[in-house]
Amino acid sequence: MTRFEWKPEYSVNDDKIDAQHQELIAIINGLAEQLRAPDASTDDARTVFDHLAAYVTAHFAYEEGRIAEAGYPAELIAAHQAEHNKILRQVQEFEQVFEGGDASVLEQLMPFLYGDWLIHHICGTDKDYVPYITGKR
């Protein structure tokens, strides 16, 4: 499985948000390593979910506050929060399936984190607020 690296096109031109997005890439890489490891344990997987849960909570709260502070329109913030809530629910569903004894869900988590979250959300939805946080509207 490929190791994912930070690319300049992922940047939203905010150092703290970019650092948080880099942390997501680290989580994705940690999961990829676990999937490759023949001796990975369920405790290792729980650690991934624990890290992901803490990350989601902190990152979404910071990002939503930052874009509000930057003057991002309220209706767009609401739509952004709705997308965050959808991501959070999906992460929780993955974790529930895992806790129910189905470790194969980890292989489904990988494309979600990379495709839905990193590519669709960060490289798509998050780019919409860049002109507000850079003051270039």
NORCOR-V517681 format. One record per residue. N is the residue number from 1. RES is the residue in one small letter. PSI is psi as a letter, one per 20 degrees, with the letter a starting at -180 (none if undefined). Layout:
n:N res:RES psi:PSI
n:N res:RES psi:PSI
This chain:
n:1 res:m psi:q
n:2 res:t psi:q
n:3 res:r psi:p
n:4 res:f psi:p
n:5 res:e psi:q
n:6 res:w psi:p
n:7 res:k psi:q
n:8 res:p psi:h
n:9 res:e psi:i
n:10 res:y psi:i
n:11 res:s psi:q
n:12 res:v psi:j
n:13 res:n psi:k
n:14 res:d psi:o
n:15 res:d psi:g
n:16 res:k psi:g
n:17 res:i psi:g
n:18 res:d psi:g
n:19 res:a psi:h
n:20 res:q psi:h
n:21 res:h psi:h
n:22 res:q psi:h
n:23 res:e psi:h
n:24 res:l psi:g
n:25 res:i psi:h
n:26 res:a psi:h
n:27 res:i psi:g
n:28 res:i psi:g
n:29 res:n psi:h
n:30 res:g psi:g
n:31 res:l psi:g
n:32 res:a psi:g
n:33 res:e psi:g
n:34 res:q psi:g
n:35 res:l psi:h
n:36 res:r psi:h
n:37 res:a psi:p
n:38 res:p psi:h
n:39 res:d psi:k
n:40 res:a psi:q
n:41 res:s psi:r
n:42 res:t psi:h
n:43 res:d psi:h
n:44 res:d psi:g
n:45 res:a psi:g
n:46 res:r psi:h
n:47 res:t psi:g
n:48 res:v psi:g
n:49 res:f psi:h
n:50 res:d psi:g
n:51 res:h psi:g
n:52 res:l psi:g
n:53 res:a psi:g
n:54 res:a psi:g
n:55 res:y psi:g
n:56 res:v psi:g
n:57 res:t psi:g
n:58 res:a psi:g
n:59 res:h psi:g
n:60 res:f psi:g
n:61 res:a psi:g
n:62 res:y psi:g
n:63 res:e psi:g
n:64 res:e psi:h
n:65 res:g psi:g
n:66 res:r psi:g
n:67 res:i psi:h
n:68 res:a psi:g
n:69 res:e psi:h
n:70 res:a psi:i
n:71 res:g psi:j
n:72 res:y psi:p
n:73 res:p psi:q
n:74 res:a psi:g
n:75 res:e psi:h
n:76 res:l psi:h
n:77 res:i psi:g
n:78 res:a psi:g
n:79 res:a psi:h
n:80 res:h psi:g
n:81 res:q psi:h
n:82 res:a psi:h
n:83 res:e psi:g
n:84 res:h psi:g
n:85 res:n psi:h
n:86 res:k psi:g
n:87 res:i psi:g
n:88 res:l psi:g
n:89 res:r psi:g
n:90 res:q psi:g
n:91 res:v psi:g
n:92 res:q psi:h
n:93 res:e psi:g
n:94 res:f psi:g
n:95 res:e psi:g
n:96 res:q psi:g
n:97 res:v psi:g
n:98 res:f psi:g
n:99 res:e psi:h
n:100 res:g psi:i
n:101 res:g psi:j
n:102 res:d psi:n
n:103 res:a psi:i
n:104 res:s psi:i
n:105 res:v psi:h
n:106 res:l psi:h
n:107 res:e psi:h
n:108 res:q psi:h
n:109 res:l psi:h
n:110 res:m psi:g
n:111 res:p psi:h
n:112 res:f psi:g
n:113 res:l psi:g
n:114 res:y psi:g
n:115 res:g psi:g
n:116 res:d psi:g
n:117 res:w psi:g
n:118 res:l psi:g
n:119 res:i psi:g
n:120 res:h psi:g
n:121 res:h psi:g
n:122 res:i psi:g
n:123 res:c psi:i
n:124 res:g psi:e
n:125 res:t psi:g
n:126 res:d psi:h
n:127 res:k psi:h
n:128 res:d psi:h
n:129 res:y psi:i
n:130 res:v psi:g
n:131 res:p psi:h
n:132 res:y psi:g
n:133 res:i psi:i
n:134 res:t psi:i
n:135 res:g psi:k
n:136 res:k psi:l
n:137 res:r psi:none
